[in-house]
Amino acid sequence: MTASVPEYSPAPDARPEGNPTYAADGGPTLAQQIGAFAHHCAVHGIPAEVTASVGQRTLDILGLCVAAHRLPTSAAAIAHVLDQGGHAQATIVGESTRVNAAQAAFANGVLAHSLDYDDTHLPSVLHPSASVVPAALAAAEHAGASGELTSRAIAVGIEVAVRLGMAGYDAELGNSVFFEHGQHATSITGAMGSSVAAGMIYGLDADGIADVLGLTASMAAGVIEANRTGGTVKRLHCGVAAQAGVTAAQLVRRGFTGPPTVLEGRFGFFQGWLHGQYFPTAITDGLGTEWSVPGIFFKPYPANHFTHTTVDAGRAFRERGITPDQVASVVVGVAGSTVRTIGEPIEVKRTPETGYQAQFSGPYAFAAGLLGGGGLGTGLDDYSDALAQDPVRRDLMAKVDVVSDDKCNEIFPFQFPAVVTLTTTSGEVIVEEVLANRGGPARPLSDEELATKFRDNVAGRLSPETATTVSTDVLDLRSAPDLTAVLKPLSTFTPQGEFQ
């Protein structure tokens, strides 16, 4: 903690033991502890490194909101919101008509998560910023909140989402219990984090924030069957979560209350979602002193996160001077549990028909890295339908196998490593080990690298001058007197920038 920020510690129990608003042991409930933590941060601030991370994450999300306008589902979500009418309270990225705060949170949440290019917490595999940032920005515009308070709220909202997600992470299983039950933890815990952020911005006290959690638990949702059998519904999830968070905070301001035992209660959040299988210390241990926010992984490449270290290996071979015509065979070694996502069936992964399929292909990741691309090494334009079918890439992909690797299994799921073995046409065997993901704590992205990703995402829709201004302002979000001025340049795109 920085010296200027008083350390948070739970207040001693001042109420009689057995008070029904307290936990069974007489102490504060989990929701009350979160409420006290959030209110403390709203009043006293957060550590400097957390503040800096919030600026980076907000810039990342806003760039993705711009880039997602290329998708027909984005146009559908925005048209749906505009059709509702309502008060002009907040900004939708890319839309000059302002809408009510909850609807703006919905639209921007849809945009933020639609490209699967948003940040990831490991090992929970949550994408917390895509709901919390849109919710906080919409509430902040509506409330006229400062950048300082908004930064604090985003930080706490993300922290709460991650801690609730980790409460449902089973270390022995090596997976999220949410996921095992077919639930999308990103939207479920993201709604809870969004509500805390919105509650802070709307000026709720500790009890009010606990109430907000009590309301949001009845709104949080997300089912991941679309990951198996198709459909675009997953793109809605973070929008629904952000909307729920803003709505819950607004309702608490008007007098609604929630159960104080909403998380751990007999019929509470963890019983309802996880059948009571959860780890409460993941919520409370180090709360206020150990922050997860700065360690959440940014995505440098617009593809499934399991493929990123393979892209890096391909880039490393490129830097060695290896050219496609020198490649005889490639073996991509990854954690065994990821092979089914990026390597099976191998015939399909070697011949993706669309850019979306290429995002989940280990062979394509190697080819994209070796050939090089935009952004930070590969950008959105490197995952097009045309490039997925490009003969040069198809020829490379035909030479790539994806297998389980013991070294990678030891590291996963705290990283998504790759050990890539390339045999040249002359018989030379070269190995590249990429054991830590770029964009995580071991290989962080700088402000300039994140600004590069932002510029790549907004290219053709914002002028270079506007992109630079927005990057500067958002990275220093805490200094903004209000959020409307920061977001206004993102409300209108350059006409010549429309994607075909």
N, C-alpha and C positions, 0 to 999 in steps of 0.2 A: 504493500500500500504506500502511496505517496504521503508524505508527512502532512500535507495540507488537507487531507481527507480523513476525518475522524473514523476510526475503525468501527464497523458495525458489530454489535453483540446483542443477542436477544435480551430483552428486559426481563428481570426476574418476575416470576408469577406473583401478581398482587391480588389475585382473586381467590376466594375460598376453594379449597380442593373439592372436586365434585361438581363445580359449576358446569352446567350442561353445554356451555359454549367452549369448553376446554377439552383436551384429549383425555383419554381414560386415566392417564397417570397424573392428571391435574395440571399438566403443563399446557402451553399454547399448542394449538393444532398446527399441522403443516401449513395450511392456508394462512393462518395468523402469523406464523414465522416469516412466510414469504411477504405478507403485507407489511410487516414491520421492517424488513430488509428493504423493500421497494421505497417505502416512505422515507427511510433514513437516507437512501441514495438521492431521492428527489430533493431533499433539503440540504444535504451535506456534500453531494457530489460523488464522483467515481475516480479511480486512479487514472493517471495521465495516459498510460499505455492502453487502457480500455477505451478511453475517449478517442485516441488516435485510430484504434481498430474500428470503432463505430463509423468514423468518417470514411474509411476505406470500404466498409461493407455497404454503406449507403450509396456511395458512388457506383459500386459494382451492381447493385440492384437496379439503380436508375438506368444504367447502360443497358441492362438486360430488358428492362421495360421498353426502351426504344427499339431494340433489336427485335423483340417479339412481335412488333407490328407487321412483320412479314407473314404471320400465320393467319389463316382464315378464322381460327377460333378466337383470336384476339379481337378481330373486327366484330365477331358475333357477341363477345362479352361486353364490349364497349357499346354496341348498338342496344343491347339489352338494358344497360344502365341508363343510357340517354332516353330510352323509351319510358323510364319510370318518372322522369321529371323530378321536381323537388328544389330545395334551396341550394344556392350557389355557395358552397362551403369549402370545397377542396378541389384539387387538380387531378385529372387523369393524365398521365404521361401521353403526349401526342394528341390531346384533344383540347380545343380552345374553350369549350363549354364546361364551366365548373358545375359540379354536382354535390349532393350531400355527402358528408364525410364517410359514412358507412359504405356508400356505393363507390366512392373513389377508392377506398381501401380494397373493396372487392375487385374492381377493375385492375388496379395496379398489382394486386396479389396474383391475379391470373397471369398478367404479363410477366411478372418476375420469375415465375416457376415454369413457364411454358417451354422454355428451351433446354431445360435440365442443365443449365450453365451456372446455377447459383451455388453458394458456398455449402460445405458439407462438414458436419461434426462427426468425428470418429472417436470411439467405435460405434456410436449409436446410429450412424448413417442418417442423421437428421439434416434437413435444410432449413435452418431456423430463420434466416434473414428474410426469406421471400414472403413471409407473412408478417413478421414483426415490423420490418421497416415500412411497408405500405400502410399498416395500421397506424403507426406512430406519426408518419408524415401527414396522413389525413386528419388525425385528431389534432395535431399541432397547428395545421392551417385553420381548422375550425375554431380552436381555442385561442388562436393568436399567440401560441407559446414561442418562447425563444429557442434558438438553436441549442443553447446550453441544456435546458430542460429536456428537449427532444433527444439530445445525445444520451443523457442519463437514462431516459425512458427506453430507448432502443437497447442500450446495454443491458439493463435489467430484464427487459422482455426476452431478449435472446438467452440470457443466463437462465431464466426460469424455464424456458422451453427446453433447453439442453438438459437441465437437472431433472425435469420430469421425464424426459426421454431416457436418461440414464437410470432413473428409478425403475424403468421397465427393461433394462438391459441385463441379461443373464450372462455373467462372465463364464460360467461353466458350459453353458450352451454355446457361447460365442456368437450370440445373435440377440436381436431385440424380441422380447416376448410379444410386443405389439405386432411385429412382422409375422411371427409364428401364428398369430390369430387372424391374419389377413387384414390387419389394420395399418393405415398410413400414419405412422407416428408423426411425420412432418406436419400434417395438418391438424392432428389431434392435440399435440403439445404446442404446436404453433399458435393455435387459437388461444390457449391459456397464456402463453407469453405475450401475445398481441393484446390481450385484455389487460394485463398488468401494465404494459407500456401505455396504453390509452388511458387507463385509470390514473397513472402518474401525471399525464399531461392535462387531464381534466381536473386535477387538483384534489383527488380523493386522498383521505388519510389512510392509515394502516388498516383500520377496520373496513373501510370502503374497498380497498384493494382485495382484501380477503373475500368480501362480498362479490366482487367482480369475478373472482375465480369460481365462486359458488354458482353464479349464473352461467358462465361460459362452459362449465362442465356439461351442461345440458344442451349446448350448441355444438360442441366439438365433434368432428366426425371425419371419416376418411376410410375407404375400402380400396384395396389395391388389386382387385381382380383384373382390372384393365392391364396391369403389367403382364398378365398371363395371356389373355385372350383378345386384347385390343380395345380400342375406344379412346376418346380424347378427354374423358372425364377427369383424369388426374390433373390436367391443366387448370381445372377449377379449384382444386383443393386449397391452395394457399390463399386464393381470393376469398373463399368461403370462411377460412380461418381468420383472415384479417377483418372481414366484415363482422364476424361474430364478436371479435375482441372489442371493436369500436362500439358496436351496439350494446354489448353488456355494460361497458363503462358508462355509456349515456343513460342506460336504464337505472343503474345504481345511483347516478346523480339525481335521478327523479324519485328515488326512494325504494327501489327494489332491493331485496337482501337475499343472501344465499346461505346455505348451511355451513357453519364453521368447520365441520368435519368433512367437507366435500371431497377431500382427497383420500383420506384413510378410513372413512366411515364405512359402516356395514353395507350400505348401498351407495357408496361413493365412487369416485373416479376410478381408482385402481381396482376395486371390486368389479365395477361395470365393464371396464376394458380388459383387465388382465386377470380376472377371476381371483383377485387377491394376491397374485404372485408379483411382488414388487419389492424394492430395496429403498426404504425411506432415508437411509443415511446418504444416499446419492443426492438428496435434496438439501439436507441440513449440514453435512460435513463441510467445513470451510466456507459456508455461505457468507459472502461479504468480504472474505479475505483471500480466497482462491477463486480466480475468475476463469471461466472457460472461454470467454468471448475471443481473446486474442489468439487462441490456439485453434480456432475453427479454420478448416482448410478452404482456401479459395480454389476455384477451378480455372487453371490457365487455358484449358482447351475445352471446346464445346462438344464433349462426348462423355459417355459413361465413365465415371471416375476410375473404374477398374482398368481402363485402357491407357490412362495418362502416363504411367511409367514406361509403357511400351512405346508411346509417342516419343518420350525422352530418349529411349534407347535408339530409336530410329534416327533421331536428331544427332545423337552421339556418333553413330556410324557415318552419318553425313559429314560431320566435322572431321572425321578420320580420313575423309576423301573417298569413301565407298560410294560407288554409283550403281544404279539398278542393274546394269548389264554385268556387274561383277558378282551378283548374288546368285549362289547355287541353291542354298536352302537356309531356312531360318527356323529355330525352335524358340518359341516364346514360353518361358516358364513363369507361372503365376501361382497364387494361392489356389488350392484345389477347388474350393467352394466358388471361385469366380469363373472357372473354366466353362461352366454351363451357361454363363451369361455372355462371355465374349469369345468362346471357342467351340460351342456346340450348337447345332451340328456343323462340323468344320466345313462341309461343302457349301453350306449357306453363308457362313461367316467369310468364306473366300470370295463369294460372289454376291455381295449386297446389291440390291436393285435400286435402293433409294438412299438418300443422304441420312435419313433416320436410321435405317438398318446399319449403315456404316458407323454410326456413333456407338454401336454395340458390338463392333467387330475388332478382335485382336489383330487379325491380319491387316485390316485397313489401317489401324492405328500405326502399325509398323511402317506401312507404305507412306502414310501421310507424314510421319516424322522424317523418313529418309528423303522424301521429295521436297519437304519444306512447304511452308504456307504463310498465312498472314498472322496478324495479331501477335501473340507471344510465342508463336511457333506453328500453330494451326489456329485458324479462325473459323467463323461460321460459314464463310464462303468456301472453305475446304471440305465441307460435308454436304455437297450438293448431289442431286441425283445423277447429273452428268459425270461428276468425278467418281462416284461410286461404280459407274460402268466404264470408266476410262480404261482402255486396253493396257496402258503401261502399269496402272495400279492393279488391274486384274492379273497381269503376268506376275507381279511381285507377290500378290496375295496367294496365288496358286502354290508358292514355294514355302508358305508359312504354316507351321503346326503350333497349336496351343496346348500346353501340358501342365500338369501339377508339378510344382517345384518345392522341395523340402525346406529350403532356406526361406522361401516366400511364405510357406505355411507357418513357420515359426514367428514371423513378424505380423501377419494378418491377424485381426482387422484394424490394428492401430496404424498401419500404412497399407497401401495397395501395391506392393513391390513387383518388380519383374526382373528376371534373369534371362537375357536374350542371347542366344548363341547363333552366330552367323557363319556359315561356311561359304567361302568364295569359290568362284569357278576355277581358281588355281589351287584349291585344296586347303587354303589357310583357314584356321578356325579362330574366330574372334568372339570374345564374350564381353557384353556390357551388363553390369549389374546396376539397377536403379532401385535402391532399397527404401528410399524415402520420397514421398510425393512432393513435387514442386507446388508451392502455394500453402504448405503446412509449416509448422514451427521450425522444422529442420531445414527447410528451403523456402523461406518466406518471400512473398512478392513485395517489392518496394512500391512506394507511392507512384513512381514513374511507370513501373510495369503495370500497375492497376489503371493508371491513366491511359496507357497504351491499349489495354483491353477495352476500356471505355471508348476511346476514339475509334477503335475497330468496330465496336458494336453500334456506334451512332453514325458511322460514315455514310454519307448520302442522304441523311435525314437532318443532321445538324451541321452547320458550317464549322470548319476547323476553329474559328475564333470563338464561336459559342461553346463548342466542346471544351476548349481550354478554360473558358470562364467558369463553366459549370464544374469542371474538375477541381479547380482551385477553391471555389466556394464550398463545395460539398466535402472535400477533404478537411476543410476547416469549419465544419458544420457548427461546432459549438459557438462560433463567433457571430453567427447569423442572428440579426435582431428578430427576424420572423421567417417562416418557411415559404410563404407565398412568393416572395421575391426570388428565392433560390430556385423554386420550381417553375416559375413563369417561362424561362427560356426553353423548357422542355415541353411546353404545351402546344407548340406549333412547329411543324417540320417544314423544311425547304421543299417547294413544289417539285423541283427537279430530282429530289431524292427518293421519289416513290419507287419501291422495288417492283420489278416486273414479275 
